Amino acid sequence: MLEIGGRRALDNGAEMRPYAYAGVSFLSRDEFKVNTRLAGAPAGSGSFRTSLKTDNVIGRLGGGIQLFTAKGWSFKVEYDGEFGSNLQSHAGSLKAMMPF
């Protein structure tokens, strides 16, 4: 993972921190297998095997902006994404922090 960013002072005493990152994950397997059984099933029902195909290479990227106010408040908006040949995942967050 590689992240770049910086800080910039604003006229009102606040500070802004923009950033972006990108990277890749390499997984040793491309399938998830598990033996399962149903909860509450009658005795002797046995179990069964399930499997889920996954990617063994996943690209990750994201970025955001964090704002620090002169009074100690902080606000953050962020995006996270994961991409592979069989999957896409997108997430966003908004955080507000205050000192007390």
N, C-alpha and C positions, 0 to 999 in steps of 0.2 A: 504494500500500500504506500502510495506517495501522496502527501498532502502539501498544498501550497496555500498561502494566505498572507495576510498582513494586518496592520492596524492603522487606523486613520483618525486623528483628532478632529472633532467637529467644532464649529464656532461656539456652541452653547455649553462647552465643557464636557460633552459626551464623547464617547469613543466607539468607533465601528470596527468590527473584525470580520471581514469576508474571508471565506475559505472554500476550497474545493479539493476533492481527493478522488483517486482512482487506483485500482489494483485488481489483482486476480487471485483466486484460490484454486489450488490443485488438490483434488480429493483422490484417495487411493482406490475408491470403488465407485461404480456408477449404478448401483442397485442397493436398495435397503430391503432386507428380508427379516421377517419375524414370525415366530409361531404364536398363534393366538387362539383363544377360546372365548365363547360368549359367557358373560356374567349371568348367573341365574339359570343357565342351561341345565337340563336333567343330567344326573350322573351318567357317565359312560358316553356322553355326546362326543367326547374327544376334542381335538384341536385341529386347526387348519393353518396352512402357511400362506402368508400374504407377502407380496413384494411390490416395491415401488421403484420404477426407473428414475434415476436422477442423472444430473450432469456431473462429470468429473472435472470440468473446468468451468468456473463461474467468474464472470467479470463483475466488479463492484465499482460503483461511482456515486458520488454525492457532493453536496455542497450546502452552504448556508451563510447566513449573516447573523452576527451577534452584536447587540447594541448595549453598551454600558452607559448609564446616565450619570451625571455629576452627583446625584443623591444616592448612588449605590444600587439602583435598580438594574436589572439585566433582562433583555428580551432576546429570544433566539428563534429563528425560522430555519428549518433544515429539511433536506431531501436526501433519501437513501434509495439506491436502486441496485438490484442484482439481476444479471442477465446470463442466460445459457441457451443451449439449443432446445431444451425442453421446458424452460421456465423463464418467467419474468416476475419480479417482485418490486413493488413501488411503495415507499413509505414516506410520510411527511410528519413533521412535528412542529409544534409551536410551544415555547416555554417562556414563562415569566417568573423571575426570581426577585425577591425583595429581602433586604437585610432586616433582621429583628433582634 
